[in-house]
Amino acid sequence: MSALLQLTVDAQPVQVPAGATVAVAVALAGGPFRRSRNGEPRAPLCGMGVCFECRVRIDGVAQLRACMTAARDGMAVLTDD
């Protein structure tokens, strides 16, 4: 059985299996990753770091790609930043 990691996405606690990316945690939290200039919700398109649609703030560092960042216990993720 895989260990579970606990992190927060927009202050909401989320658990993901060890080895999951931050994108998985954001998806489980249920909200959009970011919004377009018109306010439309955006989400990852490629899942491999090319489209940059999954950018989030992690532990105070902005513009990190959630699909390319491994989730860690205690991580604080902010979307739409």
Backbone as JSON, one array per atom type, in Angstrom:
{
  "sequence": "MSALLQLTVDAQPVQVPAGATVAVAVALAGGPFRRSRNGEPRAPLCGMGVCFECRVRIDGVAQLRACMTAARDGMAVLTDD",
  "N": [[0.85, -1.19, 0.0], [0.55, 2.21, -0.82], [2.06, 5.06, 0.65], [0.4, 7.95, 2.02], [0.42, 11.4, 1.29], [0.07, 14.55, 2.87], [-1.09, 17.67, 1.99], [-1.8, 21.17, 1.36], [-4.18, 22.8, -0.7], [-4.97, 25.83, -1.75], [-5.54, 26.38, 0.93], [-7.09, 24.22, 1.61], [-7.14, 20.99, 2.93], [-5.56, 18.21, 1.38], [-5.08, 14.87, 0.37], [-2.7, 12.83, -1.22], [-1.33, 10.04, -3.04], [2.0, 8.89, -2.35], [4.48, 9.91, -4.63], [2.81, 11.14, -6.41], [1.98, 14.03, -8.43], [1.86, 17.62, -7.93], [-0.16, 18.56, -9.52], [-2.05, 16.51, -9.45], [-2.96, 16.76, -6.83], [-4.14, 19.32, -6.94], [-6.17, 18.83, -8.79], [-7.7, 16.96, -7.34], [-8.57, 18.64, -5.33], [-10.48, 20.08, -6.62], [-10.84, 22.64, -7.78], [-10.21, 25.22, -10.32], [-6.99, 25.53, -11.95], [-6.02, 27.99, -12.69], [-7.17, 31.18, -13.98], [-8.34, 32.58, -17.05], [-7.78, 35.75, -18.72], [-10.33, 36.6, -19.16], [-11.7, 35.42, -17.15], [-12.33, 32.76, -17.4], [-12.12, 29.34, -16.37], [-9.02, 27.58, -16.27], [-6.99, 24.73, -17.13], [-4.5, 22.1, -16.94], [-3.1, 21.16, -20.09], [-1.22, 19.56, -21.41], [0.22, 17.96, -19.56], [2.92, 17.49, -19.31], [4.62, 19.62, -18.87], [4.87, 21.47, -20.96], [2.82, 23.25, -21.81], [2.32, 25.13, -19.79], [-0.04, 25.75, -18.46], [-0.65, 24.9, -15.94], [0.45, 26.37, -13.92], [1.28, 27.26, -10.59], [1.51, 28.57, -7.21], [3.87, 27.47, -4.96], [4.66, 26.84, -1.73], [5.28, 29.56, -1.43], [6.72, 30.17, -3.73], [6.32, 31.39, -6.89], [4.75, 30.61, -10.1], [5.33, 27.9, -10.67], [5.29, 24.76, -12.31], [2.71, 22.62, -11.88], [2.33, 20.06, -12.87], [4.84, 19.08, -13.17], [6.0, 18.95, -10.73], [6.77, 17.14, -7.9], [4.61, 16.06, -5.34], [4.89, 16.89, -1.89], [4.92, 16.1, 1.58], [3.2, 18.37, 3.66], [3.31, 20.56, 1.97], [2.31, 23.77, 0.71], [0.02, 24.91, -1.5], [-1.0, 27.33, -3.8], [-3.47, 28.28, -6.03], [-4.27, 29.95, -9.15], [-2.69, 32.29, -9.05]],
  "CA": [[0.0, 0.0, 0.0], [1.32, 3.43, -0.95], [1.89, 6.07, 1.71], [-0.33, 9.15, 1.62], [1.01, 12.69, 1.64], [-0.92, 15.58, 3.22], [-0.71, 19.03, 1.63], [-2.97, 22.03, 1.23], [-4.4, 23.5, -1.96], [-5.81, 26.98, -1.39], [-5.84, 26.18, 2.35], [-7.92, 23.02, 1.76], [-6.3, 19.8, 3.04], [-5.69, 17.22, 0.32], [-4.17, 13.73, 0.47], [-2.36, 12.18, -2.48], [-0.36, 8.97, -2.84], [3.42, 9.22, -2.56], [4.84, 9.82, -6.04], [1.89, 11.95, -7.2], [2.4, 15.4, -8.68], [1.01, 18.67, -7.38], [-1.33, 18.63, -10.4], [-3.02, 15.55, -8.93], [-3.54, 17.37, -5.62], [-5.03, 20.43, -7.35], [-7.34, 18.21, -9.42], [-8.5, 16.39, -6.26], [-9.17, 19.75, -4.59], [-11.69, 20.4, -7.37], [-10.93, 23.98, -8.37], [-9.35, 25.45, -11.49], [-5.6, 25.86, -11.68], [-5.9, 29.44, -12.9], [-8.25, 31.72, -14.81], [-7.9, 33.4, -18.18], [-8.07, 37.18, -18.54], [-11.79, 36.75, -19.19], [-12.27, 34.75, -16.0], [-12.62, 31.36, -17.69], [-11.2, 28.41, -15.7], [-8.0, 26.93, -17.1], [-6.46, 23.5, -16.57], [-3.38, 21.59, -17.74], [-3.42, 20.56, -21.38], [-0.24, 18.57, -21.87], [0.66, 17.06, -18.5], [4.36, 17.23, -19.36], [5.38, 20.84, -18.66], [5.05, 22.28, -22.16], [1.79, 24.27, -22.03], [2.38, 26.1, -18.69], [-1.38, 26.06, -17.96], [-0.81, 24.39, -14.58], [1.3, 27.14, -13.0], [0.76, 27.53, -9.25], [2.5, 29.03, -6.23], [4.13, 26.39, -4.02], [5.48, 27.29, -0.59], [5.69, 30.94, -1.66], [7.43, 30.33, -5.0], [5.32, 31.52, -7.95], [4.94, 30.17, -11.48], [5.85, 26.53, -10.77], [4.41, 23.87, -13.06], [2.19, 21.59, -10.99], [2.46, 18.74, -13.49], [6.25, 18.69, -13.14], [6.48, 19.05, -9.35], [6.33, 16.04, -7.04], [3.98, 16.47, -4.08], [5.62, 16.59, -0.65], [4.15, 16.29, 2.81], [3.23, 19.71, 4.23], [3.37, 21.58, 0.91], [1.19, 24.72, 0.61], [-0.16, 25.25, -2.91], [-2.01, 28.35, -4.11], [-3.78, 28.32, -7.45], [-4.74, 31.23, -9.7], [-1.86, 33.32, -8.43]],
  "C": [[0.89, 1.25, 0.0], [1.03, 4.39, 0.19], [1.13, 7.27, 1.15], [0.4, 10.39, 2.12], [-0.12, 13.67, 1.91], [-0.36, 16.93, 2.81], [-1.97, 19.87, 1.56], [-2.98, 22.67, -0.15], [-5.4, 24.59, -1.65], [-6.39, 26.79, 0.01], [-6.76, 24.99, 2.63], [-7.0, 21.8, 1.87], [-6.62, 18.77, 1.95], [-4.69, 16.11, 0.6], [-3.96, 13.13, -0.9], [-1.39, 11.04, -2.18], [1.06, 9.47, -3.06], [3.74, 8.99, -4.03], [3.92, 10.62, -6.95], [2.47, 13.35, -7.41], [1.45, 16.37, -7.98], [-0.24, 18.82, -8.24], [-2.42, 17.67, -9.93], [-3.72, 16.14, -7.71], [-4.51, 18.49, -5.99], [-6.31, 19.86, -7.98], [-8.26, 17.62, -8.35], [-9.19, 17.47, -5.43], [-10.4, 20.29, -5.31], [-11.8, 21.77, -8.0], [-10.09, 24.1, -9.62], [-7.92, 25.76, -11.06], [-5.39, 27.37, -11.74], [-7.09, 29.9, -13.73], [-7.64, 32.57, -15.92], [-8.19, 34.86, -17.87], [-9.56, 37.45, -18.5], [-12.47, 36.05, -18.04], [-12.62, 33.29, -16.22], [-11.63, 30.45, -16.96], [-10.26, 27.75, -16.68], [-7.5, 25.69, -16.37], [-5.31, 23.02, -17.45], [-3.88, 20.96, -19.05], [-2.5, 19.4, -21.7], [0.18, 17.56, -20.81], [2.14, 16.75, -18.49], [5.2, 18.52, -19.35], [5.56, 21.75, -19.85], [4.07, 23.45, -22.23], [1.77, 25.37, -20.96], [1.01, 26.5, -18.15], [-1.57, 25.66, -16.5], [0.02, 25.17, -13.56], [0.58, 27.48, -11.7], [1.87, 28.12, -8.4], [2.64, 27.92, -5.2], [5.1, 26.89, -2.96], [6.09, 28.67, -0.85], [6.42, 31.2, -2.96], [6.41, 30.29, -6.13], [5.76, 30.87, -9.25], [5.6, 28.79, -11.61], [4.82, 25.66, -11.48], [4.0, 22.7, -12.17], [2.38, 20.19, -11.56], [3.89, 18.21, -13.44], [6.83, 18.67, -11.73], [5.89, 17.92, -8.51], [5.72, 16.62, -5.76], [4.85, 16.03, -2.91], [4.7, 16.84, 0.53], [4.31, 17.72, 3.3], [3.28, 20.84, 3.24], [2.13, 22.47, 0.96], [1.12, 25.21, -0.83], [-1.26, 26.29, -3.03], [-2.22, 28.38, -5.61], [-4.17, 29.74, -7.85], [-3.98, 32.41, -9.12], [-1.09, 34.09, -9.48]]
}
